[in-house]
Every structure is written in structure tokens, then in C-alpha cells.
Amino acid sequence: MQPPPYPSYPLQPALPPAPQRAPLNGLAVAALVTGLLCVLPVVGVVLGTIALMQIKRTGARGKGMAVTGLVLSAVGTLLCALVLAGGAAAFVEGFKEGVREGARDDGAFSLRRGECFDTPGGDLEAPTADMDTVPCARRHAGEVVGVFRLPGARAYPGDAELKDRVEDRCQRLADTYAMDSWAVPGDVKVYYYAPDRKTWKHGDREVTCVFGKEKGTLKGTLRQDASTLDAHQAAYLEAANALNEAMAEGPEEEYVEDDLEGYRKWAGEVTVALATEARALQAHDWPAGAEEPVAALVAEAGKARAHWAKAAAAKDADAYYEHYEAADAHSGHQEAVRAREALGLATTVAAANPSV
């Protein structure tokens, strides 16, 4: 026998393996460096031109670096003349902006949080340099939920360690980007693009986390955070997600008998999370239509918490199951649905929907 499902708390799917990233073109890096140093501008132009030709043929990354290096090298010879003519301030500002744009290319696609992008064939598993930003209202392959940089250690940490460091961070970024897990279709997963051993040597430390599908494309944004939600919706989801996170951290063993201590520890964590959720819900000033269902949800959380606390102290597996099932009877699912309806949030868990 194993614990019954707990329908009030949909869990996020596990992250798929990281797809391979396109390599970084070495000549593009050289072109950027030459352009930044403002020496041998002709060499920078040649390097940038060759790099662009190679990138177009191989799909490697570095297009922004090559373009920036080429442009900076081309205008390098004009620097002294501009300075002498009194146009130094304007030139330096433009120079800095070009450097900033070129520096963006050291990441996966030079995309920012909230941007949607398309790929040739919509294939996330085979990224190339030809990834273009598109309006999220159009069909697209992925939506960026967050970008972050890894610590700049000299040595590559190894594939396994890098995977561990990236997966949890990307999932947390996805959770804060789309706070309402009920509204995320079941076939949408979190993918990430991270440095590999080769690009690490060139200083690549940027990780891009995206929503995407193994098959099919997205249409419309999945973003649901403080920028798209009102204060009441955000407050409700913050409270509910504290419990969702605890529910998702259950033991790996399928049966209580195989890890009673682990299940008891988990029950204790859920007990604390239920108390945290109840305090947050009680502390907020809800609109009139949501007051009653939220109060009912808090009451159910109190009843469930009592049974979870008993499960945390269960002497054997049979006692654990008994208290777990009693807690399940007070999951608060119906109360949550009514509260969500009053707040204008999703009232059903989104299924895998090919039209999304």
C-alpha cells in the first residue's frame, strides 16, 4: 500500500537532460578582443568577417561578438579624429553601448527573462546560433524564465556537478516566473542551456532557463508573477506555493514501509508548511468575494495539519497511512478552487494541451 494522491498540490515535472549547446566560434572572440583593444583594426575586420562566414555555415555561437569586433575595428581608425574634433564623449558612449551588446553574446542565446524565441524546426534539443526573438503571442519554441551566471571558477566543475547546480536554480526561477503551477500545461517542461567544457575555457558562465515542450510549440506567454498578477493573486500563490514546495519534497522511496523515518520527517515538514500557509492567508486583507473561501481553506489546513503532525510521530507504517489518509480528507481542494475562482486564477490543473 502506498499513500493516495494529493490532488490539491500539482507538482512540477522533473527537468529534462540539458541539451547540447552550439560551440563558441574562436575567431568571433578574437575579433571582439581586437576591436576592444583598438589595435590592428584591419585584422579585426578580417577576423570578424571570417567568423560571420563560419557561424553562418556551422551554426556556432558568437555572432554578436563577431559583429561588435568588426564594427569596433572598422571605426577604430576614426577614434583619434573624433577625439581631436571634440566628439569624444559621444563616441565613448556609443563605444560602451557596443561593448555591452557584444558582451551579451557570451550566454546561450543572448536572451533575457520574459523573451520568447524560435528555432529552426522548433527543436530545443538541437540549439544553433539562429535563434531569434519573436513576440510571445506568436508560435515559438521557448520562453525564457530566467538567466544567471555561474561562479567564475577556473576549472570546469564537471558535467554532473554543473547539472546539480543548474537544475535546482532553473526550477526555482521557473516557479517564480510562473507562480500558478495550475496554469502551466502538463507537457511544458523546464529546459536549460549551460556552458560545456569547451565554452567554459572561453569564460562562458551564463545559464539560460526556458519553458518549452519536447514536442510542439508554445503560443502566448506563461508568465505569472508580480508583473502580471494583482496583489491578491500574488499573495494567494505565495502562500500556496510554500505548501506546494514542501509537498514536492517527499521521500524517494515509493512505500512508507521502505523509509518510515523519511516519511515521518517529510510529514513534519508539511506540518510546518501548512502552518506557514495559514499564517500568510490570514495576514492578507482579501477582497470581499474571496474572504469566505480563503477562511474555509485556512480551516481545512488546520485540520490537515493536525493529522500530518500525528503522521510525523507515527510508530509504524500502518499508523502513518491512517493519519495520511485522514489528512487527505482535509486537503482543501474544493476550498482552493473557490478561492481561486474568486481571485480570477486557474481553477483546474492544466492538462497537456497541444494548442498552448
C-alpha positions in Angstrom: 0.0 0.0 0.0 1.2 3.5 -0.8 -0.1 7.0 0.1 -3.0 8.1 -2.1 -2.6 11.1 -4.5 -2.9 14.6 -3.0 -4.8 16.4 -5.8 -4.5 19.9 -4.3 -0.8 20.2 -4.9 0.3 19.6 -8.5 4.0 19.1 -8.8 6.4 20.4 -11.3 7.9 17.9 -13.8 11.5 16.9 -13.4 13.9 18.8 -15.6 14.9 17.1 -18.8 18.6 16.5 -19.5 20.4 19.6 -20.7 20.6 19.8 -24.4 24.0 20.4 -26.1 24.8 24.0 -26.9 26.4 25.2 -30.1 30.1 25.8 -29.7 31.5 29.3 -29.4 33.4 30.5 -32.5 37.0 31.3 -31.6 37.5 33.8 -34.4 34.5 35.8 -33.1 36.2 36.0 -29.7 39.4 37.1 -31.3 37.6 39.7 -33.4 35.9 41.2 -30.3 39.2 41.3 -28.4 40.9 43.0 -31.3 38.1 45.5 -31.6 38.1 46.3 -27.9 41.8 46.9 -27.8 41.5 49.2 -30.8 44.8 47.8 -32.3 45.3 46.5 -35.8 41.8 47.4 -36.9 42.2 45.8 -40.3 42.9 42.4 -38.6 39.8 42.8 -36.5 37.7 43.4 -39.7 39.2 40.3 -41.3 38.6 38.1 -38.2 35.1 39.4 -37.8 34.2 38.7 -41.4 35.6 35.2 -41.4 33.9 34.4 -38.1 30.5 35.5 -39.5 31.0 33.3 -42.5 31.9 30.3 -40.3 29.0 30.9 -37.9 26.5 31.0 -40.8 27.9 27.7 -42.1 28.3 25.8 -38.8 25.6 27.4 -36.5 28.2 28.2 -33.8 27.6 30.9 -31.3 29.4 34.3 -31.3 27.6 36.3 -33.9 27.2 39.3 -31.6 30.9 39.1 -30.7 32.0 39.0 -34.4 29.7 41.9 -35.4 30.8 44.0 -32.4 34.5 43.3 -33.1 34.1 44.0 -36.8 32.3 47.3 -36.1 34.7 48.4 -33.5 37.7 47.6 -35.7 36.2 49.4 -38.6 35.7 52.6 -36.6 38.9 52.3 -34.7 40.8 54.4 -37.1 38.4 57.2 -36.6 38.9 57.4 -32.9 41.8 59.8 -32.9 40.0 62.1 -35.4 36.8 62.1 -33.3 38.7 62.9 -30.2 40.5 65.8 -31.8 37.2 67.0 -33.3 35.7 67.2 -29.8 33.3 64.3 -30.3 35.0 62.1 -27.7 32.1 62.0 -25.2 29.5 60.9 -27.8 31.9 58.4 -29.3 32.9 56.8 -26.0 29.2 56.4 -25.0 28.5 54.7 -28.3 31.6 52.6 -27.8 30.4 51.4 -24.4 27.0 50.5 -25.7 28.5 48.4 -28.5 30.7 46.6 -25.9 27.6 45.9 -23.7 25.7 44.5 -26.7 28.6 42.3 -27.7 29.1 41.0 -24.1 25.5 39.7 -24.2 26.6 37.1 -26.6 28.6 35.1 -24.1 25.4 33.3 -23.0 23.2 30.7 -24.6 21.2 32.9 -26.9 21.7 36.4 -25.5 18.1 36.4 -24.4 16.5 38.0 -21.4 13.9 36.9 -18.9 10.4 37.1 -20.4 11.5 36.9 -24.0 10.2 34.2 -26.4 12.3 32.7 -29.2 12.1 30.4 -32.1 14.5 27.9 -33.5 14.8 26.2 -36.9 12.1 23.5 -36.7 11.2 24.5 -33.2 13.8 22.0 -31.9 15.0 22.8 -28.4 17.2 19.7 -28.3 19.5 21.0 -31.1 20.1 24.7 -30.5 22.0 26.7 -33.0 23.0 30.3 -33.3 20.0 31.0 -35.4 17.6 31.5 -32.5 15.5 34.7 -33.0 13.3 36.5 -30.5 9.7 36.6 -31.5 6.5 38.1 -29.9 5.2 35.6 -27.3 1.8 35.9 -29.0 3.2 34.0 -32.0 4.1 30.3 -32.1 7.5 29.9 -30.5 9.9 27.2 -29.3 10.7 28.5 -25.9 10.1 31.3 -23.3 13.0 32.4 -21.1 12.1 32.1 -17.4 15.5 33.4 -16.1 19.2 33.9 -16.8 22.0 33.7 -14.3 25.8 33.4 -14.2 27.7 30.7 -12.5 30.7 31.5 -10.2 33.8 32.1 -12.3 36.0 29.2 -11.0 39.0 28.5 -13.2 38.4 24.8 -13.5 35.3 23.3 -15.2 33.3 21.7 -12.4 32.3 18.6 -14.4 29.1 17.7 -16.1 27.5 16.0 -13.0 28.2 18.9 -10.6 27.2 21.5 -13.2 23.9 19.7 -13.7 23.2 19.6 -10.0 24.0 23.3 -9.6 21.9 24.4 -12.6 18.7 22.2 -12.3 17.6 23.4 -8.9 18.3 27.1 -9.7 16.3 26.8 -13.0 13.4 25.1 -11.4 13.2 27.8 -8.8 13.4 30.5 -11.4 10.5 28.8 -13.3 8.5 28.6 -10.1 8.8 32.4 -9.5 8.2 33.1 -13.2 5.0 31.1 -13.4 3.7 31.2 -9.8 0.5 29.4 -10.6 1.5 25.9 -11.4 -2.1 25.0 -12.1 -2.0 27.2 -15.2 1.2 25.6 -16.7 0.3 22.8 -19.2 1.4 19.4 -18.2 3.6 18.9 -21.3 5.6 22.1 -20.6 8.9 21.5 -19.0 11.9 23.5 -17.9 14.9 23.2 -20.1 18.3 24.9 -19.6 21.3 25.8 -21.7 24.6 25.9 -19.8 28.3 26.1 -20.6 30.1 23.0 -21.6 33.8 22.1 -21.0 34.9 23.9 -24.2 33.0 27.1 -23.8 33.9 27.3 -20.1 37.5 27.9 -21.2 36.4 31.0 -23.1 34.8 32.5 -20.0 31.2 31.3 -20.7 29.4 31.2 -17.4 25.8 32.1 -18.4 22.9 29.7 -17.9 19.6 30.3 -19.7 16.5 28.6 -18.3 13.4 28.3 -20.6 10.0 26.8 -20.8 9.5 24.5 -23.8 7.9 21.3 -25.0 9.5 18.0 -26.1 7.1 18.0 -29.0 5.2 21.0 -30.3 5.5 24.8 -29.8 4.1 27.4 -27.4 1.7 30.2 -28.0 1.2 33.0 -25.6 3.2 33.8 -22.5 3.2 31.5 -19.4 4.5 34.3 -17.2 2.5 34.8 -14.0 4.5 36.9 -11.5 4.3 40.2 -9.8 4.4 41.9 -13.2 1.2 40.2 -14.4 -0.7 39.4 -11.2 -2.6 41.7 -8.9 -1.6 41.9 -5.2 -4.3 39.5 -4.1 -3.4 36.8 -6.7 0.3 37.1 -5.8 -0.4 36.9 -2.1 -2.5 33.7 -2.5 0.0 32.0 -4.8 2.9 32.8 -2.5 1.1 31.2 0.4 0.0 28.2 -1.6 3.4 27.6 -3.1 5.1 27.4 0.3 3.0 24.3 0.8 3.5 23.0 -2.7 7.2 23.1 -2.3 7.1 21.0 0.9 4.7 18.6 -0.8 7.1 18.1 -3.7 10.0 17.2 -1.3 8.6 13.7 -0.4 10.9 10.7 0.1 12.2 8.9 -3.0 11.0 5.5 -1.7 7.6 4.6 -3.1 6.3 2.9 0.0 6.3 4.1 3.6 7.5 0.7 4.9 10.7 1.2 3.0 11.6 4.6 4.6 9.3 5.3 7.6 11.8 7.7 9.1 12.0 9.6 5.8 8.2 9.8 5.6 7.9 11.0 9.2 10.4 13.7 8.5 8.5 14.8 5.4 5.2 14.8 7.4 6.9 17.2 9.9 7.9 19.5 7.1 4.4 19.5 5.6 3.0 20.3 9.1 5.3 23.4 9.2 4.4 24.4 5.7 0.7 24.2 6.4 1.1 26.5 9.4 3.1 28.9 7.2 0.4 28.9 4.5 -2.3 29.5 7.1 -0.5 32.5 8.6 0.1 34.0 5.3 -3.5 33.6 4.2 -4.8 35.1 7.5 -2.4 38.0 7.3 -3.7 39.3 4.0 -6.6 41.6 3.5 -8.7 39.7 1.0 -11.4 41.3 -1.3 -15.0 40.6 -0.2 -15.6 37.7 -2.7 -12.5 35.8 -1.5 -12.8 36.2 2.2 -15.1 33.2 2.9 -13.4 30.6 0.7 -9.9 31.6 2.0 -11.2 31.4 5.5 -12.6 27.9 4.7 -9.2 26.9 3.2 -7.4 28.0 6.4 -9.8 25.9 8.5 -9.2 22.8 6.3 -5.4 23.5 6.6 -5.7 23.4 10.4 -7.5 20.1 10.3 -5.0 18.6 7.9 -2.1 19.9 9.9 -3.2 18.0 13.0 -3.2 14.7 11.1 0.1 15.5 9.4 1.6 16.1 12.9 0.3 12.7 14.0 1.8 11.1 10.9 5.2 12.7 11.8 5.0 10.9 15.1 3.6 7.6 13.8 5.2 4.5 15.4 4.7 2.3 12.3 3.7 2.4 8.7 0.0 1.4 9.4 -0.4 4.4 11.7 1.3 6.6 9.2 -1.1 5.6 6.5 -4.1 6.1 8.8 -3.1 9.7 9.6 -2.0 10.4 6.0 -5.4 9.4 4.6 -7.2 11.5 7.3 -5.1 14.5 6.2 -6.0 13.8 2.6 -9.7 14.1 3.5 -8.9 17.7 4.5 -6.8 18.6 1.5 -8.8 21.8 1.0 -9.0 21.2 -2.7 -12.6 22.4 -3.1 -12.0 25.4 -0.9 -8.9 26.2 -3.0 -10.9 26.1 -6.2 -13.5 28.5 -4.8 -10.8 30.9 -3.6 -9.1 30.7 -7.0 -12.3 31.4 -8.8 -12.9 34.5 -6.6 -9.4 35.7 -7.3 -9.5 35.1 -11.1 -6.9 32.3 -11.0 -7.0 28.9 -12.8 -9.5 26.6 -11.1 -8.3 23.3 -12.7 -4.8 21.9 -13.3 -3.9 22.5 -16.9 -3.6 19.3 -18.9 -1.1 18.7 -21.8 -2.7 21.0 -24.4 -1.3 21.0 -27.9 -3.0 24.3 -28.6 -0.9 26.1 -25.9 
